[in-house]
Amino acid sequence: MADYAKDVLVETDWVAEHLEDDSIRIVEVDENPALYAEAHIPGAIGFDWKKDLQDQVKRDFLGPEDFGRVFGERGITNDHTIVLYGDRNNWFAAYTYWYLKYYGHDKVLLMNGPREKWISEGKPTSSEVPSYEPATFTAKPGDDAIRAKRDEVLASLDNGKKLVDVRSPQEFSGELIAMAGYEQEGAQRGGHIPGAASVPWAQAVREDGTFKSKEELEELYSGKGVLSGDPIIAYCRIGERSAHTWFVLHELLGKDDVKKYDGSWTEWGNLVNVPVEKGA
């Protein structure tokens, strides 16, 4: 992985070689948490992104105290290197990677390829839930250098910040307001934030979910004008796909000033009196 800006990816073979390494905690975060119970990497800790990693009252993620408690209860400390993977080409694994970075934990890696790749390669799996001794994990104050909120996004319409919409072309154009099965994540209006470049997240990965080369990624985002200046704000529908794109731009391509708009379209598309564009 030396050609990327940062050494933050590990191959499935590397993970297989480190299953007994107690300095590492492997964590699976899926869109469908039932998959973890069926089969997971031996020793992997499973997180339910909705129940474990989201505030259960308001639409927001956990504060630093609750975040630290959740990780500490699973036997994860600040000394551990966390290796993340999951389903759907690592959507929520990348989201959790960003989340950990937001709360100041830098010892975190992403497996290059989702759980489906691990299973397709015939690597070992388990249905046993590991039991680690509860530990202490301290989250630092949130790093707003990598998180954009709606006021900053609104201000970006006048100050030249680059906006990247990583949803599907149908969502970007406004043709599709709510994806089938995700109606609860819909919005009153379809379309995109004015001036946003459309670069669907999936264009950054190969068929097996591994990331394209640095050169291919630079060509992709340069061709859409994304890399021509700073800062960059990525958004999607609820924030998980934009975390995947944040990972590509910030970690793999080394763009320093990249933020994720966690509110994304479920916030923007429901706001009163904000501009919306339709069409490709």
QUIQUISUL-V644278 format. One line per field, one symbol per residue. phi: phi as a letter, one per 40 degrees, with the letter a starting at -180 (. if undefined). psi: psi as a letter, one per 20 degrees, with the letter a starting at -180 (. if undefined). Layout:
phi->???
psi->???
This chain:
phi->.ccccbcbbbcccccccbcbcccbbcbbbbcbcccdccaacdgccbbcccccbbccbbcaccccccccccccccgbbcccccbbaacffgdcccccdcdccdcgcccabbcchcdccdcccgccbabcccbbcdbbbbccddcccbbbbdcccccccbbgccbbcbccdccccgcbcbcdgbdcbcacbbhacdgcccbddcccbcdcgccccdcccccccccbgcccabcbbbaacbhccccccddccccccgccbbbbcccfcccccbccgbcbbbgc
psi->jiirhqmjqqrhhgghikhjoiiqopppoqgnihhghgprppiqpppohghhjqpigqnrrqrhghghggghhjkpriiqpppqraalkkfighghgggghhkjoimpqppnqahhggghikqqrqjppqoqpqapooprqqniijpprhhhgghhhijjqppoojaqhhggiihogpqpikhijarhqqbrppiqponphiiiqrhjiqqrrgghgggghhhjjhjirrrppqrcgiighhhghgggggghikogmpqpohhbhhggiiqplqqpqrr.
